[in-house]
Amino acid sequence: MVLTIIIAVGSWILLRTDGMTGDAHHKINFRWAKTSEENALRQTSRESLSGISGSYITNSEAEWPGFRGKDRDGIVHGLKINTDWRTNPPLELWRRPLGPGCSSVAISGNLIYTQEQLGENETVSCYELLNGKPVWRHQDKARFYDSHAGAGPRATPVLANGRVYTMGATGILNAINAIDGTLLWTQNASKDAGIEIPDWGICGSPVVTGNAVIVSLAGTMEAFDSETGKPLWTGGNGGSGYTSPHLLTICDVPQVIMINEPGIESIDPETGKSLWSYPWPLRDRVLQPAWTGNDELLINEEYKNVRKIKITKDSSGWGTEEVWTSPEIRTLYNDFVIHKGYAYGFDGPSMACIDLSDGSRKWRGARYRGFQLLLADQDLILVLSEKGELALVNADPGKFTELSKIQVLNGKTWNHPAIKGNILIIRNSEEMAAYRL
């Protein structure tokens, strides 16, 4: 017994863990092996920033403004792609090392924006869409690490009104000029609100509406003036939570939704006052609510159930009720996509489809444990798996059909994909790449 302990301790002197998978399997390396972050640091130290030319400047609305797209639902309209990847696979445009982080990207014109950890600096980075060359970087001296996801920021930038708004893993909120990277204002949102950093960091991506940029802080929302950074309001019941604020119009009323430890709560984005709430207590919620139409939402109880609720409003006020609860798609951090009366997501590590009318499962398919984009015009789902695979799946409730699958990234991938036109941007904590579909 003593010898076994000595051997185990001796092994960990030589080895290190570079994070865990969704199944809690460690990625083990020798302690002296170069990390992917060190590789990214070496490259960035050799690179010159290209700066901005007139071709970047655009007054149009961002094509992919932030986390999971325009409506935070992972749905892409107006795109049809080739589905025969055996004879005509997606074309790799470029690939580059990247610092760690769980952030996805935002895209506007020929610029893409993301967040990464580069040494002791939490970094907001701007790259060229067509070649991956760095344009500008903004850095804050901050570093967050947990043994599960690793180092780096967790949230995704949001683009609005020529600015990029970013939330760091320790609660640093920045407003940055999206063209040249100039810092316009900054707030230590978690410190100002007296919020303790949760176990896995601040993960919620900001959202902008009216004159407010709204952030989530461990189950509480805080709003700041988008032009000046002045605090506007703090709302929500708090408790643990890792979801992002979610803008929706329900019963013809614009509102921002927060899923947190007490359940789900709706906030007036102008005042921060609570409109309605639905109690369903659970710690550490991660998923976004999914809008199913008819003033109904899909929410989840991690690894246990999914529930559809209906929201009503009349002269007596707001009301909520459970429509159904189903154990047929037990997901954790892999968001749903909704299409033609069905929800597609992950039941544990396996992809699954359920009927929104009653929560019954239609099928359970391949083991991906990943993130997805719905190509709505073509009834297709793009899946980016935890293993860095890109799969093409039919959005068909009749049966599970995988049309194609290719390897696109190296290393554990916990970052949502993003798309502009037919260019797909994918990243993880080691690298970022662009593919033309």
N, C-alpha and C positions, 0 to 999 in steps of 0.2 A: 504493500500500500504506500509506504513512504517513498520507495523507489519510483512508483508510478507518478506520485506528486512531483518528485524532483525532475523527472523526465518532462512532464507537462509544463512545469515552470521554465525549464531550460528551453523548450521549444518556443515558448512565447518570447523569450529573450531574442531569438533569431527571427521570429515571424511577426507580422502585423496584419491587422484587418483593415481592408479598404472599403468597409461598408457591408451591408446585407441586402439580400434580395427580398422580394415580397414573401418568400417562404422562410425567411430568417436564416438563410444560408450565407455564411461569411465568404467574402472574397479575400483569400489569403495570399500575401506576398512576403518575400524576405524583406527585413527592415532596411537593408541597404539598396534595394531596388528603387530606381527612379519612379516617382509617382507621375501620373498623367498631368497633375498640376505643375510639377517641376518642368515637364516638357513644354507645357503651355507658357510658363514663365520665360523659358529660354527663347521661345519663338517671339513672344511679344517684346522682349528686350532687344531683339534684332530688327524688329519691324519699324518702319516709319509710318506715321499716320498721314493718310492722303489728304485730309481736309475736304472742303466742300467746293464743288464747281457749280455753275449755273444749272447744269443738267439735273441736279438733285432737287432743286427748289420747285415745289408744287403747292398749289393752294387747294388741291383736291382732298377729299376725305380719305383717311388711311384705309387701304384695302383690307388689312388684317390688323385692327387697332389694338388688340390685346389678347388676354387669356381666352382661348377657345373661340376667337373670332368676334364679329360685330355684336352678336347677341349672347355670347358666352354659352352657346349651345352646341358647338362643334359641327354646325351644318354649313355646307358650301353650296351655293346656287350658281347657275350659269356656267358650269364646267362639265365637259364630257371628255373622257380620256380613252386611250387605247387599253383594252383589257387583256390582250394576248402578250403577256410578258415573256413568253418563251421565245418568240421571234422578234419582238420589239419591246425590250424591257425599258424601264425608266432610265434616262440618261443622266449619269452623274456629271454635274457642272463643276463642282469644286468640293474640297474637303479641307478642314483646318483643325489644329488643336484648339481646345477651349478649356478655360478654367472650370472647376466644379461648381455645381449649383443645380437646383431642380427647376429653374426658370424655363419658360418657353420663350417665344419671340413675338414681337410686333413688327409689322411691315407697312411701309408707306413709300410709294414710288420705287426708287432704286436703293432704298435704305432699309436695313433690318436692325432691330434693337433687342438686346438681351442683357441679362445680368450674370456675372460669373465672379468667382473668387480667384484673385491673383495674389498669392502670398498673404500679407496682412491687410490687403485692400479689397473691400467689397466694391466691385466694379460694374458700372453701367457702360456697355460697349455698343458702338454703332459700326456696322459692317456694310459693305456693298453687296447688294442682292445677287448680282451676276457673276461676281468673282470671289467673294468672301474676304476682300481686303479691308483692313481696319480703317475707319474714317476718323473717329474720335473716341476717347474714353474719359469717363468721370470716375474718380476714386474717392472712397471714404475709408478712413482707417478703422475697420471693423472686421471681425471674423467670427462666424458662428459655425459650430460643429456638433453633430450628434452621431453616434455610432451606427445608426441605421441608414440615414440618407447621406452622411458624410458632411463635407464642408460646403459653405457657400450660400448665397441667397436662394430663396424658395419661390418668391413671387415673380410674376411676369409684368413687364412694363405696359403702360397704356398710353396711347397717343391721342391727343386732343388739342385743337387750336394751336398747332405748331409747336406743341410741347410734348415731352415725354415725362410721365410721372412714374416714379419707381418706389417700391417699398423694400427695404432691406430686412434681413432675417432678425436683426436686433431692433427694428422699429424705426430706422431712418427713412423718412419720406423726403424725396427730392422732386423738384420741378426743374427741368432742364430744357434749354432750347434744343429742339429736335434737329436743327440743321447744323449748328456749330458746336454743340455740347456745352455751352455756357450754363453754369448753375444760376438759376433765377431765384430760387429760395429753397430752404431746407428746414425740416422740423424733426425733432426726435419724438415721434408720435407716441411711442409706448411710454417713454419717460414722462412726457407732459400729461398723459392720461393716467399715470400711476399704475400701468399694466405690467405685471411680471411676465417675462418672456417664457412662453410655454416650452414643453420638453423638446419639440421639434422646430422651434423658431416661429417667427411671424411668417405665415405662408400666404395670406390673402392678398390677391392682386387688387390694386386700386381701381376705382371706376369713377368716371367723370360725368356729371349731369348738371345742367344749368351752370351756375357759378361755383359749384362745389366739386372737390375731389374727395371721395369717400373711401375710407380704408377700414379693414377689419383687424382688430387687435384681440386675439384670444377670446373671441365670442362677443366682443363689444365693437360697435362702429363709432368712428370719429370722422367728422367732416371739416375740411379746411377750404378757405377761399382759394379757388384755383389760380387767381392772378397774384395774390399777395402772400398766401400761406397762413393767413390769420385763422385761428380756430373758430369754427362756426357752432358746432354742437357735438355732443357725445350721446349716443343712444344704444339701446339694446340691453338685455338682461345679463350679458356677460357669461362667465363660466368658460370652460375650455372650448376650443374650436379652431379649425384650420381652414374654413371655407372663405370664399371671397364674397364681397357684397354683390348682389345680383339684381339688376334693374329689370322690372317687369311692369306692365300695365294690367291690373286685375280689377274686374268690375268697373272698367273705364277710368281707373284711378292710377296714375304713375306712383310707383313705390319702389323701395329698395329692400330686398329680402336678405335676412341673415339666418343661417342655420347654426345653432350653437348648443351648448350643453342642455339648457332647459327644453329646447325643441326648435321651432321655427318662428321667426318674428318678422313682421312687416313694419317698416319705418317710413315716415314722410320725409323725402329727401330734402325738403326745404327747411323743416323745423327740427327734425330729429325725434319727433313725437311718435309713439307707438300707435299704429293703426289697428293691428290685430296680432294675435299670437296663437300658436297651436302647440300644446305641451306634448312632448315625447322625449323625456330625459335620457341623455346618453352622452358620455364623455368623448371628447376628441373626434368630433365629426369632421369629415374631410370633403364629402361630395357636395357638388352644387345641386340645387333643386332643378328639376326638369319640368318645363312647361309643356303640358299635354293638350292645351286648348280648353275651351268651355270653363274657364276660371278654375282649372284643376292643376295640381302640382304632384310630381312624383318625388318623394323623399325616401331616405333609407335609414336602416338600423344596421350598422356595419356587421357583415358576416351573418346576419340573422334574417332580416325581412326588408321588403320594400313596401311602401304604403302610398296609396293615392288619396289625396285630400281635396275637398272642394271648398272654395271660399265664396261667401255670399255677402251681399250688402243691401239693406233696405232701410226704411225709415227708423227702425230701432237700432241700427248700427251694423257692425260687421259680425259675421258668423263663420265658423269652420266646422267641417265634419269629415269623418273617415268614410271613404268610399269602399275601399278594400285593403287588406293586408295580405301579402304573399311571401312565402319563403323560397320562391322559385328562382330568384336571382339575387344571391347574397353577395353583394359587392362591398368594397372598402374604399379605395381611392380612385377607381376607374369610372369616370363619369358616363352616364347614359347618353345615347342619341335617340331621338324620337322621330319616327317616320311612319306615316300612313296608318296610325292606330296601333303601333307596336313600339316597344322599347327594346333597344339592343345595348347590351352591356356585358358584364362579367360575373358569372356565378363562381366565386372563388377564382381559380386561375383560368377557367374555361369560358369562352364566349357563349352567350345565351340570348334568347329572344323570348319576350313575354307579351301577351295580349293585354292591352291597356283597358279593355272592357271589364276584365275580371282578375287579372294577375296570373292567369294560367300560363305555364311554360309551353312554348311551341317547339323549341329545340335547344339542345346544349351541344356546342361544337368544339373546335380545336382549343388546345391549351395555349393561350397567348399571354395572359396577364399583361395587358397593355392599355394603350389609349387609342382613340379612334376619331376619324372625321367621316361624316356622312356626305357623299356626293349625291345630293337629293335628286338632281335631274336624271341620274342614271341608275338609281336604286342600288348604289354601291357603298361599301364601307371600306375605308383605308384604315388598317390597324397597324400601329407601331408597337411592337411587343417589347417587353422588358429585356429580352435578349438582343434587341436591335434588329429584329426582322420587320420587314414591311410586307403586309399581306393584303390581298384584295378579296373581299367577301361580298357575296350578294346580300342586299337588304331584303330578304325574302322570308316571310314567316312560314312558308311551306316546308322549307328544309335548309339546313346549313350547307353552303357550298363555298369552298375556298377556290377562287379562280387562279390565283398566282401567289407566290411568296419569294422574296429575295432577302439577302442579308445586306443591311445598309449602314449599320453602326456597330462599332466595337465597344463592349462594356455595358454595364447595367444602364438601362434607359428608363428614367422616370420623368421624362419631359414630354409635354403634349406637342404634337406636330402642328405646323402652321402652313398656310398656303396662300400664294398670290397668283392669280391666273392659273397656269399649269405648272408653276414652280413650287415644289414642296421643300420646306425648310425643316430639318430635323436636327436634334442635338441631344447630348447627354452630358455627363460630367467629365468627359474626356475629349469629345470632338463635336464639330458641327459640319453638316453637309447640305448641299442643295441638289435636288433631282428635278429634271424636267419630265413630267408625266406624259 
